[in-house]
Amino acid sequence: MDAGPVPAATGANTPPRWEHLTRGTARAVRGVGRSEEEALEQAAVALCALVADPTQVEVREEVSVECDAKDLDSLLADWLGAILHNMSARRLRFRCFAVRLDGRRLFGHAFGEHVDPARHHGVMEPRGVSLTKPVVRGTADGRWTAECEVHG
């Protein structure tokens, strides 16, 4: 499992983080945060980390993304799909994200730059990636988790 910074605290005070999970041949991305928004932001960082190390991506451009879905699980899939689309079609790599929810409508911002082959390489290319089994859940200790399988 790869992960972002590992927090020392637990529960609602835990800083946001991302992880890569492997279950047999399936790979998943997971974002954990103190809110639904933070979990969605961190899931997007985890997805991008499969394509390029986010710490090697500079913030030079901002892309706005809006999604609307019937539930949080579908919203996660739409959000990550929009991030993949921008990485592939516009040849962008992202470092970080900001998400605001209004009901089941997501207003997001992705921050990054155009591909630099010398710095941006990872496990997979965003073209042809599919997302399955999106799940967004709150836990009893106040944390939120956003997780999705990634195939590609």
Phi and psi restraints in degrees (value plus and minus 20) as a CYANA .aco file:
   2 ASP   PHI    -114.0   -74.0
   2 ASP   PSI     134.5   174.5
   3 ALA   PHI    -175.1  -135.1
   3 ALA   PSI     140.3   180.3
   4 GLY   PHI     -95.8   -55.8
   4 GLY   PSI    -186.8  -146.8
   5 PRO   PHI     -74.0   -34.0
   5 PRO   PSI     115.2   155.2
   6 VAL   PHI    -110.9   -70.9
   6 VAL   PSI     100.1   140.1
   7 PRO   PHI     -98.8   -58.8
   7 PRO   PSI     132.6   172.6
   8 ALA   PHI    -106.9   -66.9
   8 ALA   PSI     -51.3   -11.3
   9 ALA   PHI    -101.1   -61.1
   9 ALA   PSI     145.0   185.0
  10 THR   PHI    -147.2  -107.2
  10 THR   PSI     146.2   186.2
  11 GLY   PHI      56.2    96.2
  11 GLY   PSI    -172.1  -132.1
  12 ALA   PHI     -83.6   -43.6
  12 ALA   PSI     -40.0     0.0
  13 ASN   PHI    -106.6   -66.6
  13 ASN   PSI     -22.9    17.1
  14 THR   PHI     -86.5   -46.5
  14 THR   PSI     107.8   147.8
  15 PRO   PHI     -82.5   -42.5
  15 PRO   PSI     133.9   173.9
  16 PRO   PHI     -82.4   -42.4
  16 PRO   PSI     130.4   170.4
  17 ARG   PHI    -174.7  -134.7
  17 ARG   PSI     146.8   186.8
  18 TRP   PHI    -149.5  -109.5
  18 TRP   PSI     139.7   179.7
  19 GLU   PHI    -166.9  -126.9
  19 GLU   PSI     134.6   174.6
  20 HIS   PHI    -129.2   -89.2
  20 HIS   PSI     113.6   153.6
  21 LEU   PHI    -140.1  -100.1
  21 LEU   PSI     125.9   165.9
  22 THR   PHI    -144.3  -104.3
  22 THR   PSI     106.4   146.4
  23 ARG   PHI    -146.1  -106.1
  23 ARG   PSI      75.0   115.0
  24 GLY   PHI      46.8    86.8
  24 GLY   PSI    -141.3  -101.3
  25 THR   PHI    -113.3   -73.3
  25 THR   PSI     -25.7    14.3
  26 ALA   PHI    -106.6   -66.6
  26 ALA   PSI     122.0   162.0
  27 ARG   PHI    -136.7   -96.7
  27 ARG   PSI     119.2   159.2
  28 ALA   PHI    -151.4  -111.4
  28 ALA   PSI     134.7   174.7
  29 VAL   PHI    -132.6   -92.6
  29 VAL   PSI     124.7   164.7
  30 ARG   PHI    -158.3  -118.3
  30 ARG   PSI     115.0   155.0
  31 GLY   PHI    -137.0   -97.0
  31 GLY   PSI     117.5   157.5
  32 VAL   PHI    -145.2  -105.2
  32 VAL   PSI     113.6   153.6
  33 GLY   PHI    -172.2  -132.2
  33 GLY   PSI     157.5   197.5
  34 ARG   PHI    -103.9   -63.9
  34 ARG   PSI     -25.9    14.1
  35 SER   PHI    -168.2  -128.2
  35 SER   PSI     148.6   188.6
  36 GLU   PHI     -78.2   -38.2
  36 GLU   PSI     -62.5   -22.5
  37 GLU   PHI     -80.1   -40.1
  37 GLU   PSI     -67.5   -27.5
  38 GLU   PHI     -82.4   -42.4
  38 GLU   PSI     -60.2   -20.2
  39 ALA   PHI     -83.3   -43.3
  39 ALA   PSI     -61.3   -21.3
  40 LEU   PHI     -86.4   -46.4
  40 LEU   PSI     -60.5   -20.5
  41 GLU   PHI     -80.3   -40.3
  41 GLU   PSI     -66.3   -26.3
  42 GLN   PHI     -90.2   -50.2
  42 GLN   PSI     -52.8   -12.8
  43 ALA   PHI     -83.2   -43.2
  43 ALA   PSI     -57.8   -17.8
  44 ALA   PHI     -86.8   -46.8
  44 ALA   PSI     -59.4   -19.4
  45 VAL   PHI     -82.8   -42.8
  45 VAL   PSI     -62.6   -22.6
  46 ALA   PHI     -80.7   -40.7
  46 ALA   PSI     -63.0   -23.0
  47 LEU   PHI     -81.0   -41.0
  47 LEU   PSI     -67.1   -27.1
  48 CYS   PHI     -85.1   -45.1
  48 CYS   PSI     -50.8   -10.8
  49 ALA   PHI     -88.1   -48.1
  49 ALA   PSI     -37.4     2.6
  50 LEU   PHI     -92.9   -52.9
  50 LEU   PSI     -44.1    -4.1
  51 VAL   PHI    -119.1   -79.1
  51 VAL   PSI     -56.6   -16.6
  52 ALA   PHI    -180.1  -140.1
  52 ALA   PSI     127.2   167.2
  53 ASP   PHI     -84.1   -44.1
  53 ASP   PSI      95.1   135.1
  54 PRO   PHI     -77.2   -37.2
  54 PRO   PSI     -48.9    -8.9
  55 THR   PHI     -90.2   -50.2
  55 THR   PSI     -35.3     4.7
  56 GLN   PHI    -114.6   -74.6
  56 GLN   PSI     -19.7    20.3
  57 VAL   PHI    -119.4   -79.4
  57 VAL   PSI     108.7   148.7
  58 GLU   PHI    -112.6   -72.6
  58 GLU   PSI     130.2   170.2
  59 VAL   PHI    -108.0   -68.0
  59 VAL   PSI      81.0   121.0
  60 ARG   PHI    -143.8  -103.8
  60 ARG   PSI     -38.2     1.8
  61 GLU   PHI    -158.1  -118.1
  61 GLU   PSI     133.8   173.8
  62 GLU   PHI    -144.9  -104.9
  62 GLU   PSI     111.6   151.6
  63 VAL   PHI    -139.4   -99.4
  63 VAL   PSI     109.1   149.1
  64 SER   PHI    -110.4   -70.4
  64 SER   PSI     119.8   159.8
  65 VAL   PHI    -154.3  -114.3
  65 VAL   PSI     112.5   152.5
  66 GLU   PHI    -144.0  -104.0
  66 GLU   PSI     116.7   156.7
  67 CYS   PHI    -155.7  -115.7
  67 CYS   PSI     131.5   171.5
  68 ASP   PHI    -160.4  -120.4
  68 ASP   PSI     107.3   147.3
  69 ALA   PHI    -165.5  -125.5
  69 ALA   PSI     146.1   186.1
  70 LYS   PHI     -95.4   -55.4
  70 LYS   PSI     -43.3    -3.3
  71 ASP   PHI    -173.1  -133.1
  71 ASP   PSI     149.8   189.8
  72 LEU   PHI     -82.9   -42.9
  72 LEU   PSI     -57.6   -17.6
  73 ASP   PHI     -81.3   -41.3
  73 ASP   PSI     -67.0   -27.0
  74 SER   PHI     -86.0   -46.0
  74 SER   PSI     -55.4   -15.4
  75 LEU   PHI     -83.6   -43.6
  75 LEU   PSI     -60.6   -20.6
  76 LEU   PHI     -79.5   -39.5
  76 LEU   PSI     -67.3   -27.3
  77 ALA   PHI     -82.2   -42.2
  77 ALA   PSI     -62.9   -22.9
  78 ASP   PHI     -84.6   -44.6
  78 ASP   PSI     -63.4   -23.4
  79 TRP   PHI     -81.0   -41.0
  79 TRP   PSI     -71.0   -31.0
  80 LEU   PHI     -86.6   -46.6
  80 LEU   PSI     -55.8   -15.8
  81 GLY   PHI     -82.2   -42.2
  81 GLY   PSI     -59.8   -19.8
  82 ALA   PHI     -86.5   -46.5
  82 ALA   PSI     -57.3   -17.3
  83 ILE   PHI     -84.6   -44.6
  83 ILE   PSI     -66.3   -26.3
  84 LEU   PHI     -79.0   -39.0
  84 LEU   PSI     -63.7   -23.7
  85 HIS   PHI     -78.3   -38.3
  85 HIS   PSI     -66.4   -26.4
  86 ASN   PHI     -86.6   -46.6
  86 ASN   PSI     -56.1   -16.1
  87 MET   PHI     -85.9   -45.9
  87 MET   PSI     -60.7   -20.7
  88 SER   PHI    -100.0   -60.0
  88 SER   PSI     -76.6   -36.6
  89 ALA   PHI     -88.9   -48.9
  89 ALA   PSI     -56.4   -16.4
  90 ARG   PHI    -123.7   -83.7
  90 ARG   PSI     -18.4    21.6
  91 ARG   PHI      33.4    73.4
  91 ARG   PSI      32.2    72.2
  92 LEU   PHI    -131.8   -91.8
  92 LEU   PSI     134.0   174.0
  93 ARG   PHI    -146.9  -106.9
  93 ARG   PSI     123.9   163.9
  94 PHE   PHI    -138.0   -98.0
  94 PHE   PSI     127.4   167.4
  95 ARG   PHI    -122.3   -82.3
  95 ARG   PSI     -62.5   -22.5
  96 CYS   PHI    -174.1  -134.1
  96 CYS   PSI     151.0   191.0
  97 PHE   PHI    -162.8  -122.8
  97 PHE   PSI     136.9   176.9
  98 ALA   PHI    -152.5  -112.5
  98 ALA   PSI     109.0   149.0
  99 VAL   PHI    -146.3  -106.3
  99 VAL   PSI     118.2   158.2
 100 ARG   PHI    -148.6  -108.6
 100 ARG   PSI     112.7   152.7
 101 LEU   PHI    -126.1   -86.1
 101 LEU   PSI     119.9   159.9
 102 ASP   PHI    -148.8  -108.8
 102 ASP   PSI      73.8   113.8
 103 GLY   PHI      46.7    86.7
 103 GLY   PSI    -142.9  -102.9
 104 ARG   PHI    -127.7   -87.7
 104 ARG   PSI       8.5    48.5
 105 ARG   PHI    -130.6   -90.6
 105 ARG   PSI     109.4   149.4
 106 LEU   PHI    -127.6   -87.6
 106 LEU   PSI     111.5   151.5
 107 PHE   PHI    -136.4   -96.4
 107 PHE   PSI      90.6   130.6
 108 GLY   PHI    -143.2  -103.2
 108 GLY   PSI     138.0   178.0
 109 HIS   PHI    -152.9  -112.9
 109 HIS   PSI     111.1   151.1
 110 ALA   PHI    -132.2   -92.2
 110 ALA   PSI     115.3   155.3
 111 PHE   PHI    -139.2   -99.2
 111 PHE   PSI     105.7   145.7
 112 GLY   PHI    -194.6  -154.6
 112 GLY   PSI    -166.3  -126.3
 113 GLU   PHI    -175.4  -135.4
 113 GLU   PSI     150.8   190.8
 114 HIS   PHI     -89.5   -49.5
 114 HIS   PSI     135.6   175.6
 115 VAL   PHI     -78.6   -38.6
 115 VAL   PSI     112.3   152.3
 116 ASP   PHI    -140.6  -100.6
 116 ASP   PSI      81.9   121.9
 117 PRO   PHI     -76.4   -36.4
 117 PRO   PSI     -44.8    -4.8
 118 ALA   PHI     -91.0   -51.0
 118 ALA   PSI     -46.6    -6.6
 119 ARG   PHI    -134.6   -94.6
 119 ARG   PSI     -42.4    -2.4
 120 HIS   PHI    -130.4   -90.4
 120 HIS   PSI      72.6   112.6
 121 HIS   PHI    -164.2  -124.2
 121 HIS   PSI     126.1   166.1
 122 GLY   PHI    -172.7  -132.7
 122 GLY   PSI    -176.4  -136.4
 123 VAL   PHI     -94.6   -54.6
 123 VAL   PSI     -55.8   -15.8
 124 MET   PHI    -162.9  -122.9
 124 MET   PSI     141.2   181.2
 125 GLU   PHI    -112.6   -72.6
 125 GLU   PSI     125.0   165.0
 126 PRO   PHI     -89.4   -49.4
 126 PRO   PSI     -44.2    -4.2
 127 ARG   PHI     -86.3   -46.3
 127 ARG   PSI     108.4   148.4
 128 GLY   PHI      63.9   103.9
 128 GLY   PSI     -11.5    28.5
 129 VAL   PHI    -102.0   -62.0
 129 VAL   PSI     116.6   156.6
 130 SER   PHI    -138.7   -98.7
 130 SER   PSI     132.8   172.8
 131 LEU   PHI    -138.3   -98.3
 131 LEU   PSI     113.8   153.8
 132 THR   PHI    -157.6  -117.6
 132 THR   PSI     142.1   182.1
 133 LYS   PHI      33.9    73.9
 133 LYS   PSI      30.1    70.1
 134 PRO   PHI     -90.4   -50.4
 134 PRO   PSI     117.9   157.9
 135 VAL   PHI    -163.1  -123.1
 135 VAL   PSI     109.3   149.3
 136 VAL   PHI    -144.5  -104.5
 136 VAL   PSI     103.2   143.2
 137 ARG   PHI    -161.7  -121.7
 137 ARG   PSI     125.5   165.5
 138 GLY   PHI    -112.5   -72.5
 138 GLY   PSI     131.6   171.6
 139 THR   PHI    -132.2   -92.2
 139 THR   PSI     144.9   184.9
 140 ALA   PHI     -81.9   -41.9
 140 ALA   PSI     -46.0    -6.0
 141 ASP   PHI    -110.6   -70.6
 141 ASP   PSI     -10.1    29.9
 142 GLY   PHI      73.5   113.5
 142 GLY   PSI     -20.0    20.0
 143 ARG   PHI    -107.5   -67.5
 143 ARG   PSI     140.5   180.5
 144 TRP   PHI    -142.4  -102.4
 144 TRP   PSI     123.0   163.0
 145 THR   PHI    -146.5  -106.5
 145 THR   PSI     113.0   153.0
 146 ALA   PHI    -142.7  -102.7
 146 ALA   PSI      98.6   138.6
 147 GLU   PHI    -154.9  -114.9
 147 GLU   PSI     124.9   164.9
 148 CYS   PHI    -174.0  -134.0
 148 CYS   PSI     118.5   158.5
 149 GLU   PHI     -97.3   -57.3
 149 GLU   PSI     125.1   165.1
 150 VAL   PHI    -144.5  -104.5
 150 VAL   PSI     106.1   146.1
 151 HIS   PHI    -142.5  -102.5
 151 HIS   PSI     116.6   156.6
